[in-house]
Amino acid sequence: MAKNAFAILLAIAFLLTSTGCSASSRAERVSAGWNEALMEIPGVVSARSHDTLVPGMSRSGMVQTVIEAGGRSPEDVMLESLRGFSKLTNRAKPAASVNYSVLVDGSDVLYRPDIVGMESGPSIQSIADFVAQHP
């Protein structure tokens, strides 16, 4: 009986560990794709993002784009980046929250999505809805 219980616990531990690893590597691939897409936007000097996926629990993300000072407006870059982000996340969990911001290089002011008329802390679904209304 004790051997069976140990075998079951070992199997559960293996499954949890392997699921966590695959979720982590998937999140890294997703973040790399987001960064690559953000870097293609004119005026962007750097981008960083992070996708957090807890299997069976939740998903959240962080996206920060740094734009050159004196270049395009934060509003223009925010709109373009939200449109691109929406295309990349079309199969993601719609309720997942995203900490989304644009920063002008050399400044310490973070611009949030409210500069383009949407909520400051959007979900993937609210970004998709906003983009659909503002093509």
C-alpha positions in Angstrom: 0.0 0.0 0.0 2.8 2.5 0.9 4.6 1.7 -2.4 1.4 2.4 -4.4 0.9 5.7 -2.5 4.5 6.7 -3.1 4.2 5.8 -6.8 1.1 7.9 -7.2 2.7 10.8 -5.4 5.8 10.5 -7.6 3.6 10.4 -10.7 1.7 13.5 -9.6 5.0 15.4 -8.8 6.3 14.4 -12.3 3.2 15.7 -14.0 3.2 19.0 -12.1 6.9 19.5 -12.8 6.6 18.7 -16.5 3.5 20.9 -16.9 5.2 23.8 -15.2 8.3 23.5 -17.4 6.2 23.4 -20.6 4.2 26.4 -19.4 7.3 28.3 -18.6 8.9 27.6 -22.0 5.7 28.5 -23.8 5.4 31.8 -21.9 9.0 32.6 -22.9 8.2 31.9 -26.5 5.1 34.1 -26.3 7.0 36.9 -24.7 9.7 36.7 -27.4 7.1 37.0 -30.1 5.5 40.0 -28.4 9.0 41.7 -28.2 9.8 41.0 -31.8 6.4 42.4 -33.0 6.8 45.5 -30.8 10.3 46.2 -32.1 8.9 46.4 -35.6 6.9 49.5 -34.8 8.5 52.7 -36.0 10.0 54.8 -33.2 10.3 51.9 -30.7 13.8 51.7 -29.2 13.2 48.8 -26.9 10.5 46.5 -25.8 10.1 44.0 -23.0 7.2 41.8 -22.1 6.4 38.9 -19.9 3.7 36.3 -20.2 2.8 34.5 -17.0 0.9 31.3 -17.4 -0.1 29.2 -14.4 -1.7 26.0 -15.9 -5.3 25.6 -14.9 -5.2 28.8 -12.9 -4.5 32.1 -14.6 -2.7 34.1 -17.2 -1.4 37.6 -17.1 1.1 39.7 -19.0 3.3 42.8 -19.0 4.1 44.8 -22.0 6.4 47.9 -22.0 7.5 49.8 -25.1 10.1 52.5 -25.0 9.9 55.1 -27.7 12.5 57.6 -28.9 12.2 61.1 -27.4 10.9 63.7 -30.0 9.6 61.0 -32.3 6.1 59.6 -32.6 3.6 60.4 -29.9 2.9 57.9 -27.1 -0.7 57.8 -28.3 0.2 56.8 -31.8 2.6 54.1 -30.6 0.1 52.9 -28.0 -2.6 52.5 -30.7 -0.3 50.7 -33.1 1.1 48.4 -30.4 -2.4 47.5 -29.1 -3.5 46.6 -32.6 -0.5 44.3 -33.1 -0.8 42.8 -29.6 -4.5 42.0 -30.3 -3.5 40.0 -33.4 -0.9 38.0 -31.5 -3.2 37.1 -28.6 -6.3 36.0 -30.5 -6.2 32.6 -28.9 -5.2 33.6 -25.4 -7.4 33.6 -22.4 -9.7 36.6 -22.9 -9.9 37.5 -19.2 -6.1 37.6 -18.7 -5.0 41.0 -17.5 -2.2 42.9 -19.1 0.0 45.6 -17.5 0.5 47.7 -20.7 2.6 50.8 -21.0 4.6 53.1 -23.3 7.6 55.1 -22.0 9.4 57.9 -23.7 13.1 57.3 -23.6 14.8 59.4 -20.9 11.5 60.0 -19.2 10.0 58.4 -16.1 6.4 58.9 -17.1 4.5 55.7 -18.0 1.6 56.1 -20.5 -1.2 53.6 -20.0 -3.9 52.6 -22.4 -6.2 55.3 -21.0 -4.3 57.8 -23.2 -6.2 56.4 -26.2 -9.5 56.1 -24.4 -9.6 52.6 -22.9 -9.2 51.3 -19.4 -5.8 51.7 -17.7 -5.4 48.0 -16.8 -7.0 46.1 -19.7 -7.7 42.5 -20.3 -6.9 40.7 -23.5 -10.6 40.8 -24.4 -10.9 44.5 -23.7 -7.9 45.2 -25.9 -9.5 43.1 -28.7 -12.8 44.9 -28.3 -11.1 48.3 -28.4 -9.1 47.4 -31.5 -12.2 46.2 -33.2 -13.9 49.6 -32.6 -10.7 51.5 -33.6 -9.3 49.8 -36.7 
